């Protein structure tokens, strides 16, 4: 997993029939994710989506930033 300097914990997932999922995009702010989700639902109303907050993404981004800055 690649992390940028700014964590993007909000993600939109497309839910697929056989208990699989696909992360479509990640966002820094919830309102951006909700707006994007609204557009997706209008474009493809029959698809199932989920809006999630991925705390593991934030934790791992924080850990990598503390190591890179040399905090002890």
Number of C-alpha atoms within 10 A of each C-alpha: 4 5 14 9 9 12 19 20 19 23 22 22 19 17 15 12 7 6 6 9 15 11 14 11 14 20 18 14 13 17 11 13 18 16 10 14 20 12 11 16 13 9 10 9 11 8 11 14 19 12 16 15 16 14 13 10 16 16 13 14 19 16 10 13 16 12 10 9 8 7 7 5
